[in-house]
């Protein structure tokens, strides 16, 4: 992000999240404002992940998306169900903090790939077919 206002807002969101956890109305409003700024900068990936994130938090009062795995694990169905339950316990604030850190350096190719994984996971959680 080149826009100084967007960078400052992202930093504010990260600080608020670390200090206070996920406060739904505050973080949703801040993410909506951030989305407007990234749309002005013409960064579609950030606009999409930001919109999906605030819609998700607004609906669930939490961030229920796990941090993307570095390497996909091949598990049988029973292990997969167990893994989902376990990862839900460690998602939320930590995963959201990680995603926001990726957004700060979105032009890095690895970060871009992980942001796309977040978009995919958010869409799957919402039941969207993309």
Order of alpha helices (4+ residues) and beta strands (2+ residues): alpha-alpha-alpha-alpha-alpha-alpha
